[in-house]
Amino acid sequence: MHRRGGAREPDGAAPTNHPAQSLEVAMSYHVLIGTRRAKTPANDIYELPSREAPDDGKRILAVGDSPLCADCGRGRLEWAEAGYVAYHRICAVCGSHWETHPLVVSGPVVATDEIRAEIAYDAESRCDTCLAWCETCEYQGQENCPTHRDHSHWPECEYVRFIQGVGYVPIDPDEAIADSGFTWGQALALITPEMVEATRRPTEMARWPRGRVPIKVEWARRARFY
């Protein structure tokens, strides 16, 4: 069974820091592309045939659901870590091997008034009015509320994401999702009303602090075999 891992120096060889040599070592891997031609998932994904090939650089971006294979366009990427490494996946239809990168905690969160008020308070304005805002206000944060009348400095955003050590920040559509080849704007474009509605389910809200449910974003590249 194939196993994959990071690029490494040959046994007993001295490590090298030469850029050209490092690049050569880093590229000394192959990928496995599925060869099964079918329309339905196989019973055992570990038995699916595949062929070795150079990396063609294919990437997948998925929001909400498990990624759909970019080779056959039919199969979902199924858990396949037995004998491989964490986040290794195999297409259940064609047998291509992928490496997934799920962004769950840092996924998009619907920017409620409460979150936008918090962001405004954390900004330089240090707005005490925003800090006092709460859902128990009889005006529910409406413009005619005498206490929470001025919301002009609240960030205008539909989604935010959580950054460790920083808190919630508005999502910049042009910002790159690290190492993925995609932007946050491309991820936001894949969000459906059904995904947003799912974040409001009591069972989901109970699983996350203060009921702030992120929408899962996941990207994948071909699994690398060294």
Stockholm file with secondary structure:
# STOCKHOLM 1.0

chainA/1-226         MHRRGGAREPDGAAPTNHPAQSLEVAMSYHVLIGTRRAKTPANDIYELPSREAPDDGKRILAVGDSPLCADCGRGRLEWAEAGYVAYHRICAVCGSHWETHPLVVSGPVVATDEIRAEIAYDAESRCDTCLAWCETCEYQGQENCPTHRDHSHWPECEYVRFIQGVGYVPIDPDEAIADSGFTWGQALALITPEMVEATRRPTEMARWPRGRVPIKVEWARRARFY
#=GR chainA/1-226 SS CCCCCCCCCCTTCCCCCCHHHHHHHHTCCBEEEECCCCSSCCSCGGGCCEEEECCCCCEEEEESSCCBCTTTSSCBEEECCTTSCTTEEEETTTCCEEEEEEECTTSCEECCHHHHHHHHHHSTTCCHHHHHCCTTCTTTTCTTCSSSCCCTTSCCCSEEEEETTTEEEECCTTSEETTTTEEHHHHHTTCCHHHHHHTTCHHHHTTSGGGCCCCCEEEEEECCBC
#=GC SS_cons         CCCCCCCCCCTTCCCCCCHHHHHHHHTCCBEEEECCCCSSCCSCGGGCCEEEECCCCCEEEEESSCCBCTTTSSCBEEECCTTSCTTEEEETTTCCEEEEEEECTTSCEECCHHHHHHHHHHSTTCCHHHHHCCTTCTTTTCTTCSSSCCCTTSCCCSEEEEETTTEEEECCTTSEETTTTEEHHHHHTTCCHHHHHHTTCHHHHTTSGGGCCCCCEEEEEECCBC
//
